[in-house]
Amino acid sequence: METAVPHSEWITVTAIGGIALILALTAVVTALCRRVKQPAVIGEIAIGICLGPSLLGLLPGDWPQRLFPAEIRPHLGVVSQVGLLLFMFIIGWEFDSGALKGRFRSTGTIWISSLALPMALGIGLAWLIYGSHDVVNGRTVPFTEFALYLGVAMSITAFPVLARIITEQNLQSTRTGTLALGLAAADDLLAWCMLAVVVALTTASGTAGFLTVMAWSAVYLAAMLWLVRPVLAAISGRLKVAHTPYVAVFTAAGAFASAFVTSHIGIHAIFGAFMFGLVMPRRRDSLLHRVALPPLEAAGKLLLPVFFVVTGLSVDLTTLTAGGVAQTGAIIVVACLGKLGGVALSARLTGMGWKDATVLGVLMNTRGLTELVLLNVGLSLGLLTVQLFSAMVLMALVTTGIAAPVLNLLLQDRTGQTLVATEDAHPGGTGAAGVRPDVAEAAAGHGHSTS
């Protein structure tokens, strides 16, 4: 006689089956994206949307619920967060501060425009659409937090996918390519800091609560810079081959512990993982780097597709009414005007030719996985309705998807190359910004070669 499977075992088995489906689809779609010369993140976002209520949910039988029942979604959420935290940690570790050194005077105008204009347009857009999205789960969303959040969402650039596109277009030794990497690095660093402020404003109870969160954040930051970083450097210098089996384990433990601390402070776990990566020793020939980075990068690659599907299950394009479709179009236009238009115009005003300036604008307009991370933070904080979340995901998809074909069009005539190689490029082929192509490509690989 058959016995009923215990409910806990059913949840485990169903979650494992769901993860198997996600990984198999990801492998297929990644291969297809490479054939059409698109970042794999395009296909991964599309998989998440298609497996959710937007497409699969339109078929009879409620397939999203069958494949990913409500009982297993919290478990998938944990898996996706582990992959996401590893991704953020690796991005922090691979962040090359050389991209920021000695370039502010020559690129300051472009950098300010690449942040200020998209943020201003995002805040203006928030003022226009706030009335349609001011209530989430029965709670009124404060306008200040809503507006600041949309401003940050419009100003971000996906550094990893940008790095991948630059290497694929052979722009890593050009002034435009290295400038884009430097600008994107500075953009994202400031955008994450601003998002941390928005998170603190949203989660804190009143002014006193906000100031408390900011004070603890300052203590955490000081501890990471002046305590954890030198300790990690000292440990790295003393590691021996005999320690190899434990290096990656303790490194991952440190990243997760840092994420735990920032989550309890009130500025989200992703900041802790990213910050722990930032304070890691930078010597690429060190035992720590050689032993810890590959397995943690591989683990992040393996688990991150679950994040896309968990995100896609929250996207419901069927909620987009005629007004919602119009708002989605407005969001995409504002995103492109602010980032692509703002960067291209300011670059032209600083002396770049229109072609180079447009290429730079297109590169900076890519948002990819970085935008999805930010959108998930907004959704979890209750700052976004499902309709607005869905529209913003589409914006991330479109702005990332148009990059490769537009660049191919702009760069199809390589004779008389206008993208002049930088004078201070490294003899080995590194760019002037100090961003090594291998570093850029490695960073791009953390989200299945995309982000």
C-alpha positions in Angstrom: 0.0 0.0 0.0 1.3 3.4 -1.0 2.0 5.9 1.7 1.5 9.6 1.3 4.7 11.7 0.8 5.2 13.9 3.9 4.4 17.6 3.0 8.0 18.8 3.9 9.5 16.2 1.6 7.0 17.2 -1.2 8.1 20.8 -0.8 11.8 19.8 -1.1 11.3 17.5 -4.1 9.1 20.1 -5.9 11.7 22.8 -5.3 14.5 20.6 -6.6 12.4 19.9 -9.7 11.7 23.6 -10.2 15.4 24.4 -9.9 16.3 21.6 -12.5 13.8 23.2 -14.9 15.2 26.6 -14.4 18.8 25.5 -15.0 17.9 23.5 -18.1 16.0 26.4 -19.7 18.8 28.8 -18.8 21.4 26.6 -20.5 19.3 26.5 -23.7 18.4 30.2 -23.7 22.0 31.3 -23.0 23.2 29.3 -26.1 20.5 31.0 -28.2 21.4 34.4 -27.0 25.0 33.9 -27.9 24.0 32.9 -31.4 22.1 36.2 -31.9 24.8 38.2 -30.1 22.7 39.3 -27.2 23.7 39.2 -23.5 22.4 36.1 -21.9 20.7 38.3 -19.3 18.1 39.1 -21.9 17.1 35.5 -22.2 17.3 34.9 -18.5 14.9 37.8 -17.8 12.6 36.5 -20.6 12.6 33.0 -19.0 11.5 34.5 -15.7 8.7 36.5 -17.3 7.5 33.6 -19.5 7.4 31.1 -16.6 5.3 33.6 -14.6 1.7 34.8 -14.9 2.6 37.0 -17.9 2.7 34.1 -20.4 2.5 30.6 -18.8 -0.3 31.9 -16.6 -2.4 32.6 -19.6 -2.6 28.9 -20.5 -5.4 26.8 -18.9 -4.4 24.9 -15.8 -2.5 27.6 -13.8 0.9 26.3 -14.9 3.0 28.8 -12.8 1.3 27.5 -9.7 1.8 23.8 -10.8 5.5 24.3 -11.5 6.2 26.7 -8.7 3.6 26.2 -6.0 3.3 29.0 -3.4 4.7 26.6 -0.7 8.1 26.3 -2.5 8.5 30.0 -3.5 10.0 31.0 -0.2 12.6 28.2 -0.6 13.3 29.4 -4.1 13.7 32.9 -2.7 16.4 31.7 -0.3 18.3 30.0 -3.1 18.0 33.1 -5.3 19.2 35.3 -2.5 22.3 33.1 -2.0 23.1 33.4 -5.7 22.4 37.2 -5.6 24.7 37.8 -2.6 27.5 35.8 -4.2 27.0 37.9 -7.3 27.2 41.1 -5.4 30.2 39.9 -3.5 32.1 39.0 -6.7 31.2 42.3 -8.3 32.6 44.1 -5.3 35.8 42.0 -5.3 36.4 42.6 -9.0 35.6 46.3 -8.8 38.7 48.1 -10.0 39.3 51.5 -8.4 41.7 52.3 -11.2 38.6 53.1 -13.3 38.1 56.1 -11.0 41.6 57.4 -10.4 42.8 60.5 -12.2 39.8 60.8 -14.5 37.4 63.1 -12.7 38.7 66.4 -14.2 38.3 65.2 -17.8 35.0 63.3 -17.3 33.4 65.1 -14.4 30.8 66.9 -16.6 29.8 63.6 -18.3 29.6 61.8 -15.0 27.5 64.4 -13.4 25.1 64.5 -16.4 25.0 60.7 -16.4 23.6 60.8 -12.9 21.8 64.1 -12.5 19.7 64.1 -15.6 18.3 60.6 -15.3 17.7 61.2 -11.6 15.9 64.5 -12.3 13.8 62.8 -15.0 13.0 59.9 -12.7 11.8 62.2 -9.9 9.7 64.1 -12.5 8.2 60.8 -13.7 7.5 59.9 -10.1 5.5 63.1 -9.7 3.5 62.3 -12.8 2.6 58.6 -12.0 2.5 58.7 -8.2 -1.3 58.9 -8.1 -1.5 55.5 -9.9 1.0 53.8 -7.6 0.7 55.4 -4.2 -0.8 52.4 -2.5 0.9 49.1 -2.1 -0.7 46.2 -0.2 -3.0 48.7 1.5 -0.2 51.0 2.7 0.4 54.5 1.3 3.8 54.8 -0.2 5.6 58.0 1.0 6.2 60.3 -2.1 9.8 61.2 -1.0 10.9 57.6 -0.9 9.0 56.8 -4.1 10.6 59.7 -6.0 14.1 59.1 -4.8 13.8 55.5 -5.6 12.7 56.1 -9.1 15.5 58.6 -9.5 18.1 56.0 -8.5 16.4 53.4 -10.7 16.7 55.6 -13.8 20.4 56.5 -13.1 21.9 53.1 -12.7 24.1 51.3 -15.2 24.9 47.6 -15.3 28.6 47.5 -15.0 29.0 43.7 -15.7 27.0 43.6 -18.9 28.6 46.8 -20.0 32.0 45.2 -19.5 31.0 42.2 -21.6 29.6 44.4 -24.4 32.8 46.5 -24.5 35.0 43.4 -24.8 32.8 41.8 -27.5 32.9 45.1 -29.5 36.7 45.3 -29.0 36.4 48.7 -27.3 38.4 47.9 -24.2 41.5 49.8 -25.5 39.6 52.8 -26.8 38.9 56.1 -25.1 35.2 55.5 -25.3 35.3 52.0 -23.9 37.5 52.8 -20.9 35.6 56.0 -20.3 32.3 54.0 -20.2 33.8 51.6 -17.7 35.0 54.4 -15.4 31.7 56.2 -15.6 29.7 53.1 -14.9 31.9 52.2 -12.0 31.4 55.6 -10.4 27.7 55.7 -11.3 27.0 52.3 -9.6 29.0 53.1 -6.5 27.1 56.3 -5.9 23.8 54.8 -6.9 24.2 51.9 -4.4 25.0 54.5 -1.7 21.9 56.5 -2.6 19.8 53.3 -2.6 21.0 52.6 0.9 19.7 56.0 2.0 16.3 55.2 0.4 16.2 51.8 2.1 17.0 53.5 5.4 14.3 56.1 4.9 11.8 53.4 4.1 12.5 51.0 6.8 13.3 53.5 9.6 10.5 54.7 11.9 10.7 58.5 11.7 13.7 60.9 11.7 15.2 59.4 14.8 15.1 55.9 13.3 16.6 57.1 10.0 19.5 58.8 11.9 20.0 55.6 13.9 20.3 53.5 10.7 22.7 56.1 9.2 24.8 56.1 12.4 25.1 52.3 12.5 25.8 52.3 8.7 28.7 54.7 9.3 30.0 52.5 12.1 29.8 49.4 9.8 31.5 51.3 7.0 34.4 52.4 9.3 34.8 48.9 10.7 35.0 47.4 7.2 37.5 49.9 5.9 39.8 50.2 8.9 39.4 46.9 10.7 38.2 44.2 8.3 40.2 45.2 5.3 43.6 45.2 7.0 42.8 42.0 8.8 41.9 40.4 5.4 45.1 41.7 3.9 47.1 40.2 6.8 45.4 36.9 6.5 45.9 36.8 2.7 49.6 37.4 3.1 49.9 34.4 5.6 47.9 31.8 3.7 49.6 28.6 2.7 48.7 25.8 0.3 47.6 23.7 3.3 44.8 26.2 4.0 43.3 25.8 0.5 40.3 23.6 1.5 39.0 26.2 3.9 39.7 29.5 2.0 36.6 29.6 -0.1 34.4 28.5 2.8 35.6 31.2 5.2 35.4 33.8 2.4 31.8 32.9 1.7 31.0 33.0 5.4 32.5 36.5 5.6 30.4 37.7 2.7 27.2 36.3 4.2 28.0 37.6 7.7 28.5 41.0 6.3 25.2 40.7 4.5 23.5 39.6 7.7 24.9 42.7 9.5 23.7 45.2 6.9 20.3 43.6 6.8 19.9 44.0 10.5 21.2 47.6 10.4 18.4 48.3 7.9 20.2 48.9 4.6 19.6 45.5 2.9 21.8 42.4 2.7 23.1 43.1 -0.8 25.1 46.1 0.5 26.9 43.9 3.0 27.9 41.3 0.4 29.1 44.1 -2.0 31.0 45.9 0.7 32.8 42.7 1.8 33.9 42.2 -1.8 35.2 45.8 -1.9 37.5 45.3 1.1 38.9 42.0 -0.2 42.6 42.1 -1.0 43.2 42.9 -4.7 46.3 40.9 -5.6 45.1 38.6 -8.4 48.2 36.3 -8.0 47.5 35.7 -4.3 46.4 32.3 -3.0 43.2 33.9 -1.6 42.2 35.2 -5.0 43.2 32.1 -7.0 41.5 29.6 -4.5 38.4 31.5 -3.3 37.1 33.4 -6.4 36.6 30.6 -8.9 34.3 28.3 -6.7 32.3 31.3 -5.4 31.9 32.7 -8.9 30.8 29.3 -10.1 28.3 28.9 -7.3 26.9 32.4 -8.1 26.5 31.5 -11.8 24.8 28.2 -10.8 22.2 29.8 -8.5 21.6 33.2 -10.1 19.1 31.9 -12.7 16.8 31.1 -9.8 16.8 34.8 -9.0 15.5 35.6 -12.6 12.6 33.2 -12.2 11.7 34.4 -8.8 11.7 37.9 -10.2 9.7 36.8 -13.2 7.0 35.2 -11.0 6.4 38.7 -9.6 6.1 40.3 -13.0 2.5 40.3 -14.3 2.2 42.0 -17.7 -1.5 41.2 -17.7 -1.9 44.0 -15.1 -0.8 46.6 -17.7 -4.0 48.3 -18.8 -4.0 50.8 -21.7 -2.8 53.4 -19.2 -0.2 51.0 -17.9 1.1 50.4 -21.4 1.4 54.1 -21.9 3.2 54.5 -18.6 5.6 51.7 -19.6 6.4 53.5 -22.8 7.0 56.7 -20.9 9.3 54.9 -18.5 11.4 53.5 -21.4 11.5 56.9 -23.1 12.5 58.7 -19.9 15.2 56.0 -19.2 16.7 56.4 -22.6 16.5 60.2 -22.7 18.0 60.5 -19.3 20.9 58.1 -19.7 21.6 57.7 -23.4 20.6 61.3 -24.3 22.2 62.9 -21.2 25.5 61.1 -21.6 25.7 61.6 -25.4 24.9 65.3 -25.2 27.3 66.1 -22.4 30.0 64.0 -24.1 29.5 66.0 -27.3 29.7 69.3 -25.3 33.0 68.2 -23.9 34.5 67.7 -27.3 33.7 64.2 -28.4 32.4 63.5 -31.9 28.7 62.7 -32.2 29.5 59.1 -33.1 31.7 58.5 -30.1 29.3 60.4 -27.8 26.3 58.3 -29.0 28.3 55.0 -28.5 29.1 56.2 -25.0 25.4 57.0 -24.3 24.3 53.6 -25.6 26.8 51.8 -23.4 25.8 53.7 -20.3 22.1 53.0 -21.1 22.5 49.3 -20.4 20.8 48.2 -17.1 20.6 44.4 -17.1 20.7 42.4 -13.8 21.8 45.5 -11.8 18.5 47.1 -12.5 16.7 43.9 -11.5 18.5 43.8 -8.2 17.4 47.3 -7.5 13.8 46.6 -8.6 13.6 43.6 -6.3 14.7 45.8 -3.4 11.9 48.3 -4.3 9.3 45.5 -4.5 10.4 44.0 -1.2 10.2 47.4 0.5 6.7 48.0 -0.7 7.7 51.0 -2.9 6.5 49.4 -6.2 3.1 48.1 -7.2 3.1 44.9 -9.3 2.1 47.0 -12.4 5.0 49.4 -11.9 7.5 46.6 -11.1 6.5 44.9 -14.3 6.9 48.1 -16.4 10.3 48.7 -14.9 11.4 45.1 -15.6 10.4 45.7 -19.3 12.4 48.9 -19.3 15.5 47.0 -18.1 14.9 44.4 -20.8 14.6 47.0 -23.6 17.5 49.2 -22.6 19.8 46.2 -22.4 18.4 44.6 -25.5 18.9 47.6 -27.8 22.6 48.0 -26.9 24.1 45.3 -29.0 22.2 46.0 -32.3 22.6 49.8 -32.0 26.3 49.5 -31.4 26.7 47.1 -34.3 25.0 49.7 -36.5 27.2 52.5 -35.2 30.4 50.5 -35.4 29.8 48.6 -38.6 32.2 50.8 -40.5 35.5 50.2 -38.7 37.6 51.9 -41.4 39.1 55.2 -40.3 38.2 54.1 -36.7 36.8 57.1 -34.8 37.1 55.4 -31.4 40.7 56.2 -31.0 42.8 54.1 -28.7 43.8 55.9 -25.5 47.3 57.3 -25.3 47.9 55.9 -21.9 46.6 52.4 -22.6 48.7 49.7 -21.1 51.0 47.9 -23.6 49.2 44.7 -22.9 45.9 46.0 -24.0 44.3 47.4 -20.9 42.4 50.5 -21.0 43.3 53.9 -19.7 40.8 53.6 -16.9 42.9 50.9 -15.4 40.2 48.3 -16.0 41.8 45.1 -17.3 39.8 43.3 -20.1 40.1 40.1 -18.1 38.7 41.8 -15.0 35.9 43.3 -17.1 35.0 40.0 -18.7 35.2 38.2 -15.4 32.9 40.7 -13.9 30.5 40.3 -16.8 30.6 36.5 -16.3 29.1 36.6 -12.8 25.6 36.7 -14.1 26.1 34.1 -16.8 28.3 36.4 -18.6 25.8 39.1 -18.3 24.3 41.3 -15.8 
